[in-house]
């Protein structure tokens, strides 16, 4: 019953998005024209990492308006994608990652991928921001991004108004704002997940991808973007490249040492998703540092929060938006990276209809619909910051709107400049230890290339 209700809600939202034109304000996409027999009967399965994907299920139902006898389903991957692709229940479409291209470790996975840039398939790749498209050495496209992710802070706009404090636009203003909130009794003007990831027994496993990396990664990427030689050294994990992350690591210490962040308060957050969002929705946190993947779940968490429940005594809903963190005198950055990417299994059954569904999906209208429903940044050229649709209030919420104000020279795509996963691992782990005080900035810089 719950699943049926969710699907009904998604259908309503998708229909509303279509009718109001919210998914494609520019009107640049041609109307989808089916190319196969409308009475075709077949099954199409999408495998991915999400535990559920209701937004995609809504797109399934929209596709069924053209092909009513095509049955589409989404399944969470159980095991490695390589095993799944070679198994008896191989998917038609599957989640994938840019690091797979050109990596021998994933050669068997890539061997199953359809070349979506093949002109014969008539995929509208032009609707996607080109910086998000991963091409191989021959210019072929084996995966397409449906979402983008970035880093920032959710800001409680009503709290800023209540205290008579302006939202900061640069580093000095950020420090000053935090000082003002501390003077007014706020223990941690900025918060974020800072602890170790925990296993099922609540024991520490690995360092988290939390507050520290959200602050440090954009600054490190921006530093490397200015210096190709430094980027080459960093990608090779050359110890000398550690100096280029010094500024990013120092900024974490500055936030903590200036009282902007209280580690004691942050350590009360038990995970980097549900607990982070619910704590922010309590309404007494000015700024919650996180990435866009976390923000995507905030609308559903409103229903779990007493602050947004009209039947609770604590009911006091407020307005919030996701902002770049103004860590420099020029402001913040928009780090534009692909999030979820789809690949087509060229060896699957019903390949023609699978490609037909992808052709239907890869249009501004549908990708914007999908992003609005999922609550993530879109991958399209025209509307990357499409409003998140609130299925309970039946309104569009411009949560990502502040990123529209980021200057073009402060919009950076790590994949385009050549950031590798191994490099990203170094700053993630180094920033974690520096943020927790387990390494000094100098010690972390000296250990560049050694973090695993």
Secondary structure, DSSP 4 states (H G I P E B T S, - for coil): -HHHHHHHHHHHHHHHHHHHTTT-TT--SPPP---S-TT--EEEEEEESSS--HHHHHHHHHHTTT-TTEEEEEEE--S-HHHHHTSTT--SEEEE-GGGTT-GGGHHHHTTB--TT-GGG---GGGB-GGG--B-TTS-B--EESEEE-EEEEEEHHHHHHHT-PPP-SHHHHHHHHHHHHHTT-S-SEE---SEEE-TTS-EEEE-SSHHHHHHHHHHHHHHHT-HHHHHHHHTT-GGGGGGGHHHHHHHHHHHHTTSB-HHHHTT---TTHHHHHHHTTS--SEEEEEHHHHTTHHHHHTT-GGG-TTSTT-----EEEE----BTTB--EE-EE-SEEEEBTTSTTHHHHHHHHHHHSSHHHHHHHHHHHTSEE-BSS-TTPPEEETTTTEEE-TTGGGGGS-GGGEE-HHHHT--HHHHHHHHHHHHHHHTTSS-HHHHHHTTT---
